[in-house]
Amino acid sequence: MTEQPIIEAHDLGVRFSKGRKRTGSLRELFIHRGKRQAQNQPEFWPLRHVNFSIKPGEAVGIIGSNGTGKSTLLRLLTGVYIPDEGYVVRRGNIAPLIALSAGFSGDLTGRENVNLVASLHGMSKEELNAKFDEIVEFAGVEDHIDTPVRHFSSGMKVRLGFSVISQLQHPILLVDEALAVGDKRFKQKCYKTIRRLLKEGRTLVLVSHSEKDLTRFCSRGMYLNAGQLVVDGTVEDALAAYQAVEDEKVPV
């Protein structure tokens, strides 16, 4: 019996209004939809007619220029955005290593934020208690864990966010440039963690501009251009297509 894909995208598309951020919330959908009609705001499709499926345990790299729909696609896969066309099937929970510090409250301490974020992603109190020291040590914030997060540097917040999310037992791992943040030592810790998760059979979807990171972790690549999925093949195929388009943009 053929194993079902863990992620499927069917004719996926999302529509934005120019000059307005998309939140994906019900409030935004109802209120802004009315405003959009009333004000006749111009619209565009950052992503449209996208189809693919990902098998359990696959490591897929997504590449494309800025503004081609990569982060939009991840937000559709996580459910942050609701598609205007098509649909997404997810057969497993997602550990999102994207916007890693976005869920933190500046008024709460690092300890309180760890508890909050872990619980929001379904980690039990018992699991967190068992992993708490490891989370804090991995992030390198032992001396600041009881300090309000508003006093953390951006790097400290990202490290703590990565540390919490990477401890989730969810089968799908989405990474959006998280590996580009931090010093060399922290990057090596991130690489080691992702290798471990892949060996455990997790599914990885990685958005990156780093050829080294894409070839380090991924065997399959998807190249997005102007909101369209142009290449879905080996990671080398996707990188070659991306580079060919980028080379055409460089004036002779």
N, C-alpha and C positions, 0 to 999 in steps of 0.2 A: 504494500500500500504506500502510495506516494505521500510524503510528509507535506502538510499544509504550510504555505508561506506564513511567516510570523508577522510580516507587514505587507500590505497590498495598497497600492494607489490606483484608483480607477477614474480615468478622465478627470483628474484633479485640477481644479482652478479656483482662484480667489481674486476678487475684484476690490480695488481700493478707490477711494475718492482722493483726488489730488489736493494736497494741503491739509489732509486730515489723517491722523494716526489711527490705525486699526487696533482695537483692543481685543476683539473677539468676545466680549461679554454680552450677555443678553440686553443689558441696558444700552450698550452701544448699538447693537443690532436694531433695536426698536426705535431709539431716539434719533440716531444718525441716519437711519434709512429714511425716516420722514423728512429730515433736514435736507438730505441729498436730493430728494424729489422736489422739495419746495425751492431750493436754491439752484437746482439744475447744475450741480457741480460736475466738472469733467471727471471721468473715471478712466482707469487703466487696469490692465491685468498683469500683475507681476509674475504670475504663474498660471499656465493654462494647458489643458489637454496633456497632462502628465500621467503616464501609465508605467508601473513597474511592480515587481514583487521581490521580496527578500526572504531567503530561506533562514531557518534557525541556525545560528552559528556563523553566518556570513559576516564578513567585514567589508563594508562598502564605503568608498570615499566619494564625496561630492565636491566637484570643483567648478569654478566659473568666475568671471569678473565680478567686481562689486556691483550690486544692483540687478543681478541676473536671476534672483529668486531662491538662492540657497538657504538663507535663514528663514525665509517665508515658508519654504518646504518643511524645514524642521518644526516650525511652529504649527503647521498643519498636521504633521505626524504626531505631535504631542497633544493636540487638541486645544492649544492656545488660540488658534484661529479656526473658525468654522468655514469650510469651503463653500463657495457660491455655486460651484459645479462639481459633480463627481463626489467621491467619498473615499475614506481611508478605513481599512480594516487592520486592527492591531490585535494579535492573539498573545498578549502578554503585557505586563506593566512596563513602563518606561522610566529609566533613570536618566534625567535630562541634565547633561553637563553643558548647559547653555545659560547665559546671563546669570552666572553663578552667585553673584551677590545681590541679585534683584529681590530675593525673598527675605532679606535681612531687615530688621528694624533697628534704626540707629539708636533708639532709646533703650533697647534691651542689651544685656551683656552678651558676650560671645557664648557663654554657657546657655543662656536662655534662648538665644537664636538657634543653637544646635538642637536643643530640645524641640523648638517650634518647627524648624524645617524638617527634622527627622520624622516628627509625628504627622506633618502634612503629607509626607510621602509614604506613610503607612508603616513606618518602623515602630515596633512595639517598645514599650518602656523597658522591658527585659533585654531586648536586643541592644537598645541604646546604652543601657547601663554596662553591658558587657563590652561594648565597642568604644565607649566615650573616651577613655584615655588614649586609645589608638588614634581616634579622630583628631584629638587635640595635638598629639605628638606629630602626626603626619603633617598637619598644617603649620607646625612650628609656632604656635601661639600660646604655649603653656603659661608664659608670664603675663598674658593679657586676657585670659579666658573670662575673667570676671570684670572686665572693663567694658563699658558701653561701646557698641560697635561703631558708633559715630567717630570714635577716636582711632579706629583701625585705619591703616592705609588701604588703598584699593587692592594692593597685592595680598595683604593679610586676609581681606574679605574673600577674595577669589580662592585663595588656598584653603580657607575654612569651608567654603562652599563645595569645592571639589572633594575635600576629605569626607564630608557628610554624604554627598550623593554617591560617591564611589563605594560606600559601604552598603548601599541598598542591594537587596538580593534580586532585583528585577531583571528579567531576561534580556531586555533591550536597552542598549546604551547609546544615547545620542550626544555627540560632542561637537560643539561649534566654536572652534578656535581657542578652546580652553587651554590647549597645550602651548599656545603662543605667549601665555602669561607666566611671569615668574622667572627666577634665576635658573642657572643651569642645573643646580642641585635639585630644585623642585621639579623641573621638567623631567629629570631622570627618574624621580620617584613616580611621577605621573605615567611615564612610559612603562615602568615596571608594573604598576597597578593595572594598566590596560592590557598588557600581555597576560597577566594572571587571569583577568576576567575573560579574555578570549580563550585561554586554555580551559576555563570552566565551562565553555560552550555558550557564552553570551553572544548576542548579536550586536554588531557595532555599525553605526552610521556616523561617519566622520566628515564634517565640513572643514576644509582647510585650504590655504594657499601654499602650504609647505609640501613640496614634492617629496622631501625626505619623510615627513610624517605619513603621507598617503601611501608611499611605497613600503614604509616600515610596517604598517598594520593591515593594509587593504590589498586584496587580490582583485577585487572588482571596482570599477570606477564609473561614475555617472557625470557627464559634462552638461551643465546647464548654460544656455545662452538665450538671452532675451525672454526668459520665462518658459523656454521649451527644453525638453530633454532631448539633446542632440545625439549624444553617444551614451550607450549603456553596454560596456564590455569590460575588458581588462583595465586595470588602473593605468597601465601604460597607454592604452588606446585613448582613454579620457584625457590624460595629460598631453598627449601629442595633439589632439584636436584643440584643446585649450591653448597650447603654445602657438599653433598655427594661426589661430584667430588673433592672438595678442601680437604676433609678429606683423600681421597686416596693419595693425594700428600704429606701428612705429614709422614715422616719416623717414624716407630715404634721404 
